[in-house]
Each structure stands twice: as structure tokens, then as C-alpha cells.
């Protein structure tokens, strides 16, 4: 259930769900040996992505955190590159995170990523619906 203080966003349901599910799937795969994945949804006061001109926008933050091994520094630099994958599986196309980031950017948002051994956080920030014309 969505917290009451979280404003609505403009987003296509199918593509929005795909973006979140791609990030969630990656977190689950990173912790396949019994780790923990958490998803949090929050409203954020003006802490917009640096590229946004409006400073009074409310933002919706969707965070996916896992306690897997983390992402190497070299992989972090390429993680959103099409066809790049750190997975050893043959069927890893390397498009999931690229698609997720593209969706978020098309909706005026940004994906932030931080990773260290034992904690990786993908944070999607999307502008609230009330701020769209």
C-alpha cells in the first residue's frame, strides 16, 4: 500500500512497472543465496536531480536495496550501457537496467546508484504529478 504522503506521478503503468521490476530482479539475482531485498517508497521535498530547473517540485523516491556482494567500480561505470551485463548466465541480454533508466529519464526523473560490498541501492526519483502541466 502506498503511503498517503506520496504524491502521484505521471507514468505509463506497464513501462513504470517494467522499470521497477528490472531493478528489483537485478537485486534479487544479486542476493540469490538468501540475501535481503527491500523496497521503499517516499515523498521527497526539493531534493531534485541536479539537471532539474524547478526547485519546488515534490519528488517520489522508489528505492531498491540489497545486501548482495555489491557492484565493482568498473561495472558501475558501465551498468546502464546497453548490452552490458555482469551476469554469467547465457540469457542475460544486458538491457534491463538500460530500459529502466530510459523510462525514468523520459518521465523527467533520474536513477541514482550507490554500491559497496553488502549494500547496493538503486533509487528512482520521479517528479510528482501535480507539477506537470
C-alpha positions as CSV (number, residue, x, y, z in Angstrom):
1,X,0.0,0.0,0.0
2,X,1.3,3.5,-0.9
3,X,1.9,5.9,2.0
4,X,-0.6,8.8,2.0
5,X,2.1,11.5,1.8
6,X,3.4,10.2,-1.5
7,X,2.1,12.2,-4.4
8,X,1.0,10.7,-7.7
9,X,3.4,10.6,-10.7
10,X,2.8,10.7,-14.4
11,X,3.9,7.4,-15.8
12,X,2.7,4.6,-18.0
13,X,1.7,1.7,-15.8
14,X,3.3,-1.0,-18.0
15,X,6.6,0.8,-18.6
16,X,6.8,2.0,-15.0
17,X,6.2,-1.5,-13.6
18,X,8.8,-2.8,-16.0
19,X,11.4,-0.3,-14.8
20,X,10.9,-1.1,-11.2
21,X,10.7,-4.8,-11.8
22,X,14.0,-4.8,-13.8
23,X,15.8,-3.1,-10.9
24,X,14.1,-5.5,-8.4
25,X,15.0,-8.5,-10.5
26,X,18.7,-7.5,-10.5
27,X,18.6,-7.0,-6.7
28,X,17.1,-10.5,-6.3
29,X,19.6,-12.1,-8.5
30,X,22.4,-10.3,-6.6
31,X,21.2,-11.9,-3.4
32,X,20.2,-15.3,-4.7
33,X,22.0,-17.1,-1.8
34,X,19.4,-15.9,0.7
35,X,20.1,-12.2,1.0
36,X,17.6,-9.4,1.7
37,X,16.0,-7.0,-0.7
38,X,14.0,-4.1,0.5
39,X,11.8,-1.6,-1.5
40,X,10.8,1.8,-0.1
41,X,8.5,4.5,-1.4
42,X,8.8,8.0,-0.1
43,X,7.8,11.6,-0.9
44,X,10.8,13.9,-1.0
45,X,10.9,17.6,-0.6
46,X,13.0,19.6,-3.0
47,X,16.0,17.4,-3.4
48,X,15.7,17.2,-7.2
49,X,18.1,15.7,-9.7
50,X,20.8,18.3,-10.5
51,X,19.5,18.7,-14.0
52,X,16.1,19.9,-13.0
53,X,15.3,23.6,-13.1
54,X,12.3,23.6,-10.8
55,X,13.4,23.6,-7.2
56,X,10.0,23.4,-5.6
57,X,8.9,20.1,-7.1
58,X,7.9,17.2,-4.9
59,X,9.6,14.0,-5.9
60,X,8.6,10.4,-5.5
61,X,11.5,8.2,-4.5
62,X,11.5,4.4,-5.1
63,X,14.5,2.7,-3.5
64,X,15.5,-0.9,-4.0
65,X,18.3,-2.0,-1.6
66,X,20.0,-5.4,-1.5
67,X,22.7,-6.8,0.7
68,X,24.5,-8.7,-2.1
69,X,28.2,-8.5,-3.0
70,X,28.0,-5.1,-4.5
71,X,28.9,-3.8,-7.9
72,X,32.6,-3.3,-8.8
73,X,33.8,0.2,-9.6
74,X,34.4,-0.7,-13.3
75,X,30.9,-2.2,-13.6
76,X,29.3,0.8,-12.0
77,X,30.8,3.0,-14.8
78,X,29.0,0.8,-17.4
79,X,26.0,-0.5,-15.6
80,X,23.4,1.4,-17.7
81,X,25.2,0.7,-21.1
82,X,23.1,-1.3,-23.5
83,X,24.2,-5.0,-23.7
84,X,26.5,-4.7,-20.7
85,X,25.9,-7.5,-18.1
86,X,27.8,-8.8,-15.1
87,X,25.8,-12.0,-15.1
88,X,27.3,-15.3,-16.0
89,X,24.0,-16.6,-17.4
90,X,23.8,-17.0,-21.2
91,X,20.4,-15.4,-21.4
92,X,21.5,-12.1,-19.9
93,X,20.9,-9.5,-22.6
94,X,22.2,-6.5,-20.6
95,X,19.1,-4.4,-21.5
96,X,17.1,-4.4,-18.3
97,X,18.8,-1.5,-16.5
98,X,19.1,0.5,-19.7
99,X,15.4,0.2,-20.3
100,X,14.6,1.1,-16.7
101,X,16.8,4.2,-16.8
102,X,15.4,5.2,-20.2
103,X,11.9,5.1,-18.8
104,X,12.7,7.2,-15.8
105,X,14.5,9.8,-17.9
106,X,11.6,10.0,-20.3
107,X,9.4,10.9,-17.3
108,X,11.7,13.7,-16.1
109,X,13.4,11.6,-13.4
110,X,16.7,10.1,-12.6
111,X,18.2,6.8,-11.3
112,X,20.8,7.1,-8.7
113,X,23.0,4.2,-7.8
114,X,25.4,3.5,-4.9
115,X,27.1,0.3,-4.2
116,X,29.6,-1.2,-1.8
117,X,30.1,-4.8,-0.6
118,X,27.0,-5.7,1.3
119,X,24.8,-2.8,0.1
120,X,23.6,-1.7,-3.3
121,X,20.9,1.0,-3.6
122,X,19.1,1.9,-6.8
123,X,17.0,5.0,-6.2
124,X,14.5,6.2,-8.8
125,X,13.4,9.8,-8.4
126,X,10.3,10.9,-10.4
127,X,8.6,14.3,-10.4
128,X,5.2,14.4,-8.8
129,X,2.0,14.6,-11.0
130,X,0.9,17.9,-9.5
131,X,3.9,19.6,-11.0
132,X,3.2,18.6,-14.6
133,X,1.2,20.8,-16.9
